[in-house]
Amino acid sequence: MNTGVNTVNTAVNTPPVQPSARADRAPARAGRTPARPPRGGSGEDKKPSAASRLVDMARERYRFVLSTDSRPYAVAVDGPNIALPLRGKTGVRQRLARQFADDYPGEVASQSALADAMTVLEGIAEDTDPVAVNLRVGRDPAGAVVVDLGSADGRAVVVSGLGWQVVDRAPVLFRRSGAMAPMPEPVLDGDGLAKLHALLNMDASTFRQLVAWLVAAWIPEIPHPALVCKGEQGTGKSKAAQMFINLVDPSPAAKRSQPRDERAWSRQAFSSWALCLDNVSTIPPWLSDTLCKAVTGDGVVDRALYTDDDVVVLTFKRVLALTTIDAGALAGDLAERVLLLDLQLIDSHRRRSEEELDATFAAVRPAVLGALFDVLACALAVLPSVRLESMPRMADFARVLAAVDQSQGWNTLGDYLATSANVATDAMEGDLFAMAIAHLVDQAGTWQGTAGQLLEVLLAPLVRPPNWPKDATRASGRVKRLAPLLRSIGITVDDTQRSQDRHRHRLLTLARAAPEDDPASTPEQSSLWPEVAPLGQGRTPPEQP
């Protein structure tokens, strides 16, 4: 029988096995039952996974939101109104890993558990409606300006037409970045503006324009002209620009070098509300266009975090400062979006060391901030009723200047418009093609022809200069870009007419414009200005410099 053969083979090839031992081992093989009970006792249920416990911890401590640019954030339930990124060195991932080790002694969350938990939390955030996540400045539902002090406790300054106050918890959601530094709490001093003026080598008119620009820099929704500090070596341009940025949006790196490309620029702009490009000598066309878009509102399409096939659109306005020796480095379209401050040479007897300047600035900064917030409150009180007879290029900024003038009795709007004309002239002198057009109009009075004919006329006495249009198409586009700059010096550009031949070529008409009145009103020129509004809450205007 087969049974007998199998028994014999077993007996020959293997040592004898006791039936009792074989019987004991059989159930283990059949049911795969562990030899030992689970850790914690045979009666206990299996412990939830580390990823599940991490998600539970996170949902107890944070609420999750999605920003308008599709980035997920976490906000502490019992903490400051600060949006924390889910990943990164300062994100929720690191905090949860530390908390997990504290709550479960002897256990450390693995990288895979943390990654799984972050994926779940990102999904929770994506199920919410997008919300505004502000950087340094924002608007609360009542319309007040809110400035994040950048402190760990989440305090902020709330400014309205009635005054300003420091609150313990910001009424709007802010995010932070490694490029931000805390701002000292402002104080009421009475002569904060005078203390700031004492640190700077500029006359009263220039200083008042600076104050108005600093105040406007905290109004988040308007375009802000790039502040250009111009002057020869020894005028303290870089140090002054650093102080201006550290008043608006303090940073450990307030001064930056020119970015290499648009991606590098978008990273800088995403991390700072205000930043300075130092020692600008030449501005390539791509950077000039990028800075123009940052002034009026930029949009950058970027790859979504931790994905290969999804994108997000970053939209932002920024507050910019530049330092340069020659304003001719500014292209025409950028020249129309700047506020130029011409710094005076510092006498050798008045020059101070950088260490002394830093110490003095740190000592007076709380009083300076208090005075600036007072000016902002005054401007916000009258801004809704301010009207201009005609709108210049930076119309929203001009309205803020008019509001500051109304509340302080200054003339920053008139000075700004006069300075803008000088900037346009400097930019013209730095553009050979624009200068050639101006020279042609001065000689001919009115000139009409195709873009190709214009190129031939302008090149007739010249060897083609660098950066000169290479063909008629590029010449036509260049003239269109120069039109606002040419208009600022009294030359009009019209391209609406066509030739009468069968080809119907588009014609350019260049002519000297008739003199016009000042494009914007001033308090003395306009009857639309409201009466000076009170500061509110019993506050008096700060001492005038």
Sequence and secondary structure as in RCSB ss.txt:
>XXXX:A:sequence
MNTGVNTVNTAVNTPPVQPSARADRAPARAGRTPARPPRGGSGEDKKPSAASRLVDMARERYRFVLSTDSRPYAV
AVDGPNIALPLRGKTGVRQRLARQFADDYPGEVASQSALADAMTVLEGIAEDTDPVAVNLRVGRDPAGAVVVDLG
SADGRAVVVSGLGWQVVDRAPVLFRRSGAMAPMPEPVLDGDGLAKLHALLNMDASTFRQLVAWLVAAWIPEIPHP
ALVCKGEQGTGKSKAAQMFINLVDPSPAAKRSQPRDERAWSRQAFSSWALCLDNVSTIPPWLSDTLCKAVTGDGV
VDRALYTDDDVVVLTFKRVLALTTIDAGALAGDLAERVLLLDLQLIDSHRRRSEEELDATFAAVRPAVLGALFDV
LACALAVLPSVRLESMPRMADFARVLAAVDQSQGWNTLGDYLATSANVATDAMEGDLFAMAIAHLVDQAGTWQGT
AGQLLEVLLAPLVRPPNWPKDATRASGRVKRLAPLLRSIGITVDDTQRSQDRHRHRLLTLARAAPEDDPASTPEQ
SSLWPEVAPLGQGRTPPEQP
>XXXX:A:secstr
 HHHHHHHHHHHHS    HHHHHHHHHHHHH   SS  TT TTS     HHHHHHHHHHHHEEEEEBTTS EEEE
ETTS SEEEESSSTTSHHHHHHHHHHHHSTT    HHHHHHHHHHHHHHHHTS  B  EESEEE TTS EEEE  
 TT  EEEEETTEEEEESS SS EE  TT          S HHHHHHTTS   HHHHHHHHHHHHHTT TTS   
EEEEE  TTS HHHHHHHHHHHHS  TT EE   SSHHHHHHHHHH SEEEE S     HHHHHHHHHHHH EEE
EEE TT SS EEEEEE  EEEEEES GGGS HHHHTTEEEEE     TTT   HHHHHHHHHHHHHHHHHHHHHH
HHHHHHHGGG   SS  SSHHHHHHHHHHHHHHT  HHHHHHHHHHHHHHHHHHT HHHHHHHHHHHHHSEEEE 
HHHHHHHHHTTS   TT   SHHHHHHHHHHHHHHHHHTTEEEE   B SSTT  B EEEEE      SS  TTT
 S        STT       
